[in-house]
Amino acid sequence: MSGIFQRLSTIFRAKADKALDRVEDPRETLDYSYQRQLELLQKVRRGVADVATSRKRVELQATQLNTQVEKLNTQAQRALEAGREDLAREALTRKSGLTQQISDLQVQHEQLQGEEEKLVRASQRLQAKVDAFRTRKETIKATYSAAEAQTRINEAFTGIGEEMGDVGLAIQRAEDKTAQMQARAGAMEELLASGALDDATAAGPGDDISRELDALASTSQVEDELNRMKASLGTGRAASAPAIENTAQPTQAAPQAQTYQAPNGQEGLR
């Protein structure tokens, strides 16, 4: 059972990592890392400032104590001059206490100074790293932006190629449809010319009557043409008849008698 949950956890992490990888922008990640480094550098600088402030406060305290020590020393001398040894002893006792405090402050001052120097060196090293990271960050961002732009250009060219392919297919389909429509139009014209199909534009209530009238008109034209041809032929025959009779008369006038030998040896007229 634990193996199943472990596998589910692994799958979930893999899916989540893949989803985050798709939405992650390296430039934003680099900017975020740079911002975090700047925040860390700012903290180090604040630490340096705090240590320097503490060191300066110790120095001021030590200066004040040294002033009091000198004052007590002067008071002790005056007390001795005035014959007040007890006052001089008290002033020297206070001076001893202040001297011990000054020694402690000197030790603390040295520690703070050493810590301040360490922090300053760390701040300088961190500053150098931040500057180097910023330079590298900008270089990576520029390279990524250029690669992203090139990718978009390539995708645009790919889209244009696919779109041109679709346009070519559309043109081919349009040409095929045009050829099909032209063939259909030609077939319809042939069918209309042959009479296999009626012209729908001439359809109407008097369509049959119009066809009968057209047929009668065509028949009348044929009859008129036939009569003209007959009349033309008749006129030609009437004109040629006298000429034929005139040419035939000389052959029929004064036939001459011809003799022939009869079988009995006598001649006779034919």
Secondary structure, DSSP 8 states (H G I E B T S, - for coil): -HHHHHHHHHHHHHHHHHHHHHH--HHHHHHHHHHHHHHHHHHHHHHHHHHHHHHHHHHHHHHHHHHHHHHHHHHHHHHHHTT-HHHHHHHHHHHHHHHHHHHHHHHHHHHHHHHHHHHHHHHHHHHHHHHHHHHHHHHHHHHHHHHHHHHHHHHHHHHHHHHHHHHHHHHHHHHHHHHHHHHHHHHHHHHHHHTSS--GGG-STTHHHHHHHHHHHHHHHHHHHHHHHHHHHHHHHHHHHHHHHHHHHHHHSS----EEE-TTS-EEE-
